[in-house]
Amino acid sequence: MPSKRKLWLILIGLGLAGLLIAAYQGWQYASRAETRLYALDAETGRVQWSTSLGTHNWVSQPVVSDGRVFVDTIPEKSHARALAAFDAATGRPVWTYTPDPTQPVRQIPSPSAAPLANAGVVIDDLSEETFGLFEAATGALRQSFTPASLPAHCQPAALAANRLAVLVRQDDYTHLSLQVFDLQTSALLWQTAIEADIYTDQQPLVIGAGRVFVNNRHQVDAFDLESGQLQFSLAVTPHQLQRGDTQIYVTDYRQLSAFETATGALRWTFSPPPDPPTDFSHLLDGLQADGQTVYISNLNRESRQAWLFALDAADGRERWRQLLADYSSGLLDPSTAFFTLQPAVAAQTVFVINDLQDAPALTALAAADGKELWRFPLYTWTGRSPATDGTRVFLVDRAPRWRNWLSTLNLASS
């Protein structure tokens, strides 16, 4: 029989081993990456709330409307896509909708794909061939639309007050149909054939001024929203579309053009310096607009720098520019593409993802002059744009749990 001293040594050894095992398991848990949804104070950048979205194959960029934040997720080891709604003020989960698991779903979408939300309703996928119209407040499924097979690589829909426009694939990627539905009755109002390739990760449709503008990669067609009659076509090769108050903005990688939404008349064009750019020396992306200002990001392939330009919406003149990323040292590949993300715009502030201190960050810039107001460091580049309701900024980040805890305590922000 062992002595008491040996018994104590054995017990102490077992206790230390147990502590080491517990510490190891705790570290394994704390170091595992998870995706988290953050709400930051728009004025200070401090975390107001955050909530775990778990570990997922894919998470959409957030969308905010009617006091709710909407996020699409696809869990690990699953292809089931779920739509979750959170209270924008508190982060409290409000509702979650999971489609029928027996129905085929669209392939994992691009990072820019996200639900559509406006005027108390949310549009999102139900299956590979079906859209659902949800009540934003409750998550109740009001109606479903089954137009046709949907391209998985872009957001092929646009939402207006009582109209849903959907771009659908017929038999291959060169035969498409634009279809417009009444949101009250789910009735198909009109459809028209479009022969074009849609390879962009950006939204190929916008609605404004009673028109549906279709990015078909060879030109932009403007159809009357109610009748489906073609009003005019814009002779540009579009990459991105964005609607302003009275203008439609179109980029073709190297030039940004502004047209009147009512007539299609060209108002102005902008090319980043040097103007005109040489072939493939510039890549324009991340297009965003509010009533007075148009924001466009540009990667200069010669200097290997990415810039955000703020332009006067009336005449296209540059108001200011801000460096987003500097790849001139050759440490990073420009294909990292921070410049492709759309900024989120509030009344006095622009929120943009940049990479200036060896790590990505969400940065708040003064809309008047581009001056930096605050930065919130991110652990990794997720390829998701931020969203804002004017009071808060919403974004997703994927990081180890210990890093997320620090961010929640505002210990990781500056």
C-alpha positions as CSV (number, residue, x, y, z in Angstrom):
1,M,0.0,0.0,0.0
2,P,1.5,3.4,-1.0
3,S,2.3,5.8,1.7
4,K,0.3,9.0,2.3
5,R,3.0,11.1,0.7
6,K,2.8,9.0,-2.5
7,L,-1.0,9.2,-2.4
8,W,-0.8,13.0,-2.2
9,L,1.8,13.1,-5.0
10,I,-0.5,10.9,-7.2
11,L,-3.5,13.1,-6.4
12,I,-1.6,16.3,-7.2
13,G,-0.3,14.8,-10.4
14,L,-3.8,13.8,-11.5
15,G,-5.1,17.2,-10.5
16,L,-2.4,18.9,-12.6
17,A,-3.1,16.6,-15.5
18,G,-6.8,17.4,-15.3
19,L,-6.0,21.2,-15.2
20,L,-3.7,20.8,-18.2
21,I,-6.4,18.9,-20.1
22,A,-9.1,21.4,-19.2
23,A,-6.8,24.3,-20.2
24,Y,-6.0,22.6,-23.5
25,Q,-9.7,22.0,-24.2
26,G,-10.5,25.6,-23.2
27,W,-7.8,26.9,-25.5
28,Q,-9.2,24.7,-28.3
29,Y,-12.6,26.2,-27.7
30,A,-11.3,29.8,-27.4
31,S,-9.1,29.5,-30.5
32,R,-11.7,28.1,-32.8
33,A,-12.8,30.6,-35.5
34,E,-16.4,31.8,-35.5
35,T,-18.3,34.3,-37.5
36,R,-19.7,37.2,-35.5
37,L,-22.2,40.0,-36.4
38,Y,-21.2,43.4,-34.9
39,A,-23.1,46.6,-34.3
40,L,-20.8,49.6,-33.8
41,D,-21.7,53.1,-32.7
42,A,-21.6,55.2,-35.9
43,E,-20.0,58.2,-34.0
44,T,-17.4,56.4,-31.9
45,G,-16.8,53.0,-33.5
46,R,-17.3,51.3,-30.1
47,V,-19.2,47.9,-30.0
48,Q,-22.8,48.3,-29.0
49,W,-23.5,44.6,-29.3
50,S,-22.4,41.5,-31.1
51,T,-23.8,38.1,-31.6
52,S,-22.3,34.8,-32.7
53,L,-23.3,33.4,-36.1
54,G,-21.5,30.2,-35.3
55,T,-19.2,28.4,-37.7
56,H,-20.4,28.5,-41.3
57,N,-19.5,27.7,-44.8
58,W,-20.8,31.0,-45.9
59,V,-22.3,34.2,-44.4
60,S,-23.8,37.1,-46.4
61,Q,-23.1,40.7,-45.8
62,P,-25.6,42.3,-43.5
63,V,-28.7,44.2,-44.7
64,V,-30.5,46.7,-42.4
65,S,-34.1,47.9,-42.9
66,D,-37.1,48.6,-40.6
67,G,-35.2,48.2,-37.4
68,R,-33.9,44.7,-38.3
69,V,-30.6,43.4,-39.5
70,F,-30.8,40.4,-41.9
71,V,-28.1,37.9,-42.6
72,D,-28.0,34.7,-44.7
73,T,-26.0,31.8,-43.4
74,I,-25.0,28.3,-44.6
75,P,-23.8,26.2,-41.7
76,E,-20.7,23.9,-41.9
77,K,-21.3,20.5,-43.4
78,S,-24.5,21.7,-44.9
79,H,-26.0,23.4,-48.0
80,A,-29.2,24.5,-46.2
81,R,-29.4,28.3,-46.4
82,A,-31.1,30.1,-43.5
83,L,-32.3,33.7,-43.1
84,A,-31.9,35.3,-39.7
85,A,-33.2,38.6,-38.4
86,F,-31.8,40.5,-35.4
87,D,-33.1,43.6,-33.6
88,A,-30.9,46.4,-34.8
89,A,-30.8,48.2,-31.5
90,T,-30.1,45.3,-29.2
91,G,-28.9,42.4,-31.3
92,R,-31.6,40.1,-30.0
93,P,-32.5,37.3,-32.4
94,V,-36.0,38.1,-33.7
95,W,-36.7,35.2,-36.1
96,T,-35.0,32.6,-38.3
97,Y,-36.4,31.0,-41.5
98,T,-34.9,27.7,-42.7
99,P,-36.1,26.5,-46.1
100,D,-37.4,23.0,-46.7
101,P,-34.2,20.8,-46.5
102,T,-35.7,18.4,-49.1
103,Q,-35.7,21.2,-51.7
104,P,-32.5,21.9,-53.7
105,V,-30.9,25.2,-52.9
106,R,-28.7,27.6,-54.9
107,Q,-25.0,27.0,-54.9
108,I,-23.0,28.9,-52.3
109,P,-23.4,32.5,-53.5
110,S,-20.8,35.2,-54.0
111,P,-19.8,37.4,-51.0
112,S,-21.8,40.3,-52.3
113,A,-25.1,38.3,-52.3
114,A,-27.5,39.3,-49.6
115,P,-31.2,39.4,-48.9
116,L,-33.2,42.4,-50.3
117,A,-35.1,44.4,-47.7
118,N,-37.3,47.5,-48.1
119,A,-40.6,48.9,-46.8
120,G,-41.3,46.2,-44.3
121,V,-40.6,43.2,-46.5
122,V,-37.6,40.9,-47.2
123,I,-36.9,38.9,-50.3
124,D,-34.7,35.8,-50.1
125,D,-34.3,32.3,-51.6
126,L,-36.6,29.5,-50.6
127,S,-35.1,27.0,-52.9
128,E,-33.1,26.8,-56.1
129,E,-36.0,28.0,-58.1
130,T,-38.1,30.0,-55.6
131,F,-38.0,33.4,-54.0
132,G,-39.9,34.1,-50.8
133,L,-41.4,37.4,-49.6
134,F,-41.2,37.7,-45.8
135,E,-42.7,40.1,-43.3
136,A,-39.7,42.0,-41.9
137,A,-41.1,42.2,-38.4
138,T,-42.2,38.6,-37.9
139,G,-40.6,36.5,-40.6
140,A,-43.9,35.2,-41.8
141,L,-43.8,34.0,-45.3
142,R,-46.3,36.2,-47.2
143,Q,-45.8,35.0,-50.8
144,S,-43.5,32.9,-52.9
145,F,-42.4,33.4,-56.5
146,T,-41.2,30.7,-58.8
147,P,-39.8,32.5,-61.9
148,A,-37.1,30.1,-63.1
149,S,-33.6,28.8,-62.4
150,L,-31.6,31.6,-60.7
151,P,-27.9,32.2,-61.4
152,A,-26.0,31.4,-58.2
153,H,-23.2,33.9,-58.7
154,C,-25.0,37.3,-58.4
155,Q,-28.1,38.9,-56.9
156,P,-30.5,38.8,-59.8
157,A,-33.4,40.8,-58.2
158,A,-34.4,44.3,-57.4
159,L,-37.2,45.5,-55.0
160,A,-39.4,48.5,-55.2
161,A,-42.4,49.5,-53.1
162,N,-44.8,47.1,-54.8
163,R,-42.7,45.5,-57.5
164,L,-40.2,42.7,-57.7
165,A,-37.9,42.5,-60.7
166,V,-36.1,39.2,-61.2
167,L,-33.5,38.3,-63.9
168,V,-33.7,34.6,-64.5
169,R,-31.9,32.0,-66.6
170,Q,-33.9,30.1,-69.2
171,D,-31.8,27.3,-70.6
172,D,-28.2,28.6,-70.4
173,Y,-26.3,31.7,-69.3
174,T,-26.9,33.4,-72.6
175,H,-30.7,33.3,-72.6
176,L,-32.2,35.3,-69.8
177,S,-35.6,36.7,-69.0
178,L,-36.5,39.9,-67.1
179,Q,-39.7,39.3,-65.1
180,V,-41.6,41.8,-63.0
181,F,-44.1,40.7,-60.3
182,D,-46.8,42.5,-58.3
183,L,-45.8,42.0,-54.6
184,Q,-49.4,42.2,-53.5
185,T,-50.8,39.4,-55.6
186,S,-47.6,37.6,-56.8
187,A,-48.9,38.0,-60.3
188,L,-46.4,38.2,-63.2
189,L,-47.0,41.6,-64.7
190,W,-44.6,41.3,-67.7
191,Q,-41.5,39.6,-69.0
192,T,-39.1,40.2,-71.8
193,A,-36.2,38.1,-73.2
194,I,-32.6,39.3,-72.8
195,E,-29.7,37.6,-74.5
196,A,-26.6,38.4,-72.5
197,D,-24.0,37.0,-70.2
198,I,-24.3,37.8,-66.5
199,Y,-21.0,37.0,-64.8
200,T,-20.7,39.9,-62.5
201,D,-20.8,39.5,-58.7
202,Q,-22.7,42.8,-58.4
203,Q,-26.4,43.3,-58.6
204,P,-27.3,43.5,-62.3
205,L,-30.7,45.2,-61.8
206,V,-31.7,48.5,-60.2
207,I,-35.1,50.2,-60.0
208,G,-35.6,53.9,-60.1
209,A,-37.8,56.7,-61.5
210,G,-40.3,54.2,-62.7
211,R,-37.7,52.2,-64.7
212,V,-36.0,48.9,-64.4
213,F,-32.3,49.2,-65.5
214,V,-30.7,45.9,-66.6
215,N,-27.0,45.4,-66.8
216,N,-26.6,42.9,-69.6
217,R,-22.9,43.4,-70.0
218,H,-23.1,44.8,-73.5
219,Q,-25.4,47.7,-72.7
220,V,-27.9,49.0,-70.1
221,D,-31.5,48.7,-71.1
222,A,-34.2,50.8,-69.3
223,F,-37.7,49.3,-69.2
224,D,-40.9,51.0,-68.0
225,L,-41.6,49.4,-64.6
226,E,-45.3,49.0,-65.2
227,S,-45.6,48.2,-68.9
228,G,-42.3,46.6,-69.7
229,Q,-41.8,48.9,-72.7
230,L,-38.2,49.6,-73.6
231,Q,-37.6,53.3,-73.0
232,F,-33.9,53.6,-74.0
233,S,-30.6,51.8,-74.0
234,L,-27.2,53.2,-72.8
235,A,-24.3,52.4,-75.1
236,V,-21.9,51.4,-72.4
237,T,-20.3,48.1,-71.4
238,P,-21.4,47.9,-67.8
239,H,-19.7,46.3,-64.8
240,Q,-21.8,47.9,-62.0
241,L,-25.0,49.8,-61.7
242,Q,-26.1,52.2,-58.9
243,R,-29.1,54.5,-58.7
244,G,-29.0,58.0,-57.3
245,D,-31.9,60.5,-56.9
246,T,-32.2,61.5,-60.5
247,Q,-29.3,59.7,-62.1
248,I,-28.1,56.1,-62.9
249,Y,-24.4,55.5,-62.5
250,V,-22.5,52.9,-64.6
251,T,-18.9,51.7,-64.4
252,D,-17.0,49.8,-67.0
253,Y,-13.9,49.1,-64.9
254,R,-12.1,52.2,-66.2
255,Q,-14.7,54.9,-66.4
256,L,-17.7,56.0,-64.4
257,S,-20.7,57.5,-66.3
258,A,-23.7,59.3,-65.0
259,F,-27.0,59.3,-67.0
260,E,-30.4,60.9,-66.4
261,T,-32.8,58.2,-65.2
262,A,-35.7,59.8,-67.0
263,T,-34.2,60.2,-70.5
264,G,-30.8,58.4,-70.5
265,A,-29.0,61.6,-71.4
266,L,-25.3,61.5,-70.4
267,R,-24.5,64.0,-67.6
268,W,-20.8,63.4,-67.0
269,T,-18.0,60.9,-66.9
270,F,-15.1,60.3,-64.5
271,S,-11.8,58.5,-65.0
272,P,-9.2,58.4,-62.2
273,P,-5.8,59.9,-63.0
274,P,-4.0,59.6,-65.3
275,D,-7.0,60.4,-67.6
276,P,-7.5,58.8,-70.0
277,P,-6.2,55.6,-68.3
278,T,-4.2,53.1,-70.4
279,D,-5.7,49.6,-71.0
280,F,-6.1,47.7,-67.8
281,S,-4.2,50.3,-65.7
282,H,-7.2,50.9,-63.6
283,L,-10.0,48.9,-62.1
284,L,-13.1,50.7,-60.8
285,D,-15.3,49.0,-58.3
286,G,-17.3,49.4,-55.0
287,L,-19.8,51.9,-56.5
288,Q,-22.1,53.6,-54.0
289,A,-24.2,56.8,-54.2
290,D,-26.3,59.1,-52.0
291,G,-28.2,62.2,-53.0
292,Q,-25.2,64.5,-53.2
293,T,-22.1,62.3,-53.6
294,V,-21.0,59.3,-55.6
295,Y,-18.3,57.0,-54.1
296,I,-16.1,54.8,-56.3
297,S,-13.0,52.8,-55.5
298,N,-10.1,52.4,-57.9
299,L,-7.1,50.1,-58.0
300,N,-4.3,51.7,-59.9
301,R,-2.3,48.7,-61.3
302,E,0.8,50.8,-62.0
303,S,1.2,52.2,-58.5
304,R,-0.5,49.2,-56.9
305,Q,-2.6,51.5,-54.7
306,A,-6.3,51.4,-54.1
307,W,-8.2,54.7,-53.5
308,L,-11.7,55.7,-52.6
309,F,-12.9,58.8,-54.6
310,A,-15.8,61.0,-53.5
311,L,-17.4,62.8,-56.5
312,D,-20.0,65.6,-56.7
313,A,-23.1,63.9,-58.0
314,A,-24.0,67.1,-60.0
315,D,-20.9,67.3,-62.2
316,G,-18.6,64.4,-61.3
317,R,-15.9,66.6,-59.9
318,E,-13.6,65.0,-57.3
319,R,-14.3,66.2,-53.8
320,W,-11.7,64.2,-52.0
321,R,-9.9,60.8,-52.2
322,Q,-8.7,58.5,-49.4
323,L,-6.1,55.7,-49.7
324,L,-7.7,52.2,-49.0
325,A,-4.7,49.9,-49.5
326,D,-1.1,50.1,-50.6
327,Y,0.3,47.1,-52.4
328,S,3.4,48.8,-53.8
329,S,5.7,46.9,-51.4
330,G,4.6,43.7,-53.1
331,L,3.7,42.0,-49.8
332,L,0.1,41.6,-50.8
333,D,-1.6,40.6,-54.0
334,P,-4.0,43.2,-55.4
335,S,-6.4,40.4,-56.0
336,T,-7.1,40.7,-52.3
337,A,-9.5,43.3,-53.6
338,F,-10.4,45.5,-50.6
339,F,-11.4,48.1,-53.2
340,T,-14.3,46.0,-54.5
341,L,-16.4,46.4,-51.3
342,Q,-19.1,49.0,-51.3
343,P,-18.9,51.7,-48.6
344,A,-21.9,52.3,-46.4
345,V,-23.1,55.9,-46.3
346,A,-24.9,57.8,-43.6
347,A,-25.7,61.5,-43.6
348,Q,-22.3,62.8,-42.5
349,T,-20.1,59.6,-42.5
350,V,-18.8,57.0,-45.0
351,F,-17.9,53.6,-43.6
352,V,-15.4,51.6,-45.7
353,I,-13.2,48.5,-45.4
354,N,-9.5,49.3,-45.9
355,D,-6.0,47.8,-45.3
356,L,-3.4,50.3,-44.2
357,Q,-1.9,48.9,-41.1
358,D,-1.0,45.3,-42.1
359,A,-4.6,44.3,-41.2
360,P,-8.1,45.1,-42.5
361,A,-10.2,47.5,-40.7
362,L,-13.6,49.2,-40.9
363,T,-12.8,53.0,-41.1
364,A,-15.2,55.9,-40.6
365,L,-14.5,58.9,-42.9
366,A,-16.1,62.3,-42.7
367,A,-18.3,62.7,-45.8
368,A,-17.4,66.3,-46.2
369,D,-13.6,65.9,-46.6
370,G,-12.6,62.2,-46.2
371,K,-10.9,62.8,-42.8
372,E,-10.6,59.6,-40.8
373,L,-12.8,59.6,-37.7
374,W,-12.2,56.2,-36.2
375,R,-11.0,52.6,-37.0
376,F,-12.3,49.2,-35.9
377,P,-9.7,46.5,-36.7
378,L,-10.9,43.3,-38.3
379,Y,-9.3,39.9,-37.8
380,T,-9.6,38.9,-41.5
381,W,-10.9,40.1,-44.8
382,T,-14.3,38.5,-45.2
383,G,-15.3,40.2,-48.5
384,R,-18.5,41.6,-47.0
385,S,-19.5,45.2,-47.2
386,P,-20.8,47.0,-44.1
387,A,-24.3,48.3,-43.6
388,T,-25.7,51.3,-41.6
389,D,-28.9,52.6,-40.4
390,G,-27.4,56.0,-39.6
391,T,-27.0,55.3,-35.9
392,R,-25.1,52.0,-36.0
393,V,-22.7,50.3,-38.5
394,F,-23.2,46.5,-39.0
395,L,-20.5,44.2,-40.2
396,V,-19.4,40.5,-40.0
397,D,-15.9,39.3,-39.0
398,R,-14.5,35.8,-38.7
399,A,-11.9,35.4,-35.9
400,P,-10.9,33.1,-33.0
401,R,-13.4,33.3,-30.1
402,W,-10.8,34.9,-27.8
403,R,-10.4,37.8,-30.4
404,N,-14.1,38.2,-30.6
405,W,-14.3,38.5,-26.8
406,L,-11.7,41.3,-26.9
407,S,-13.7,43.1,-29.6
408,T,-16.9,42.8,-27.6
409,L,-15.1,44.5,-24.7
410,N,-13.9,47.2,-27.0
411,L,-10.3,46.2,-26.3
412,A,-9.5,45.5,-30.0
413,S,-10.8,48.8,-31.3
414,S,-9.0,52.1,-31.6
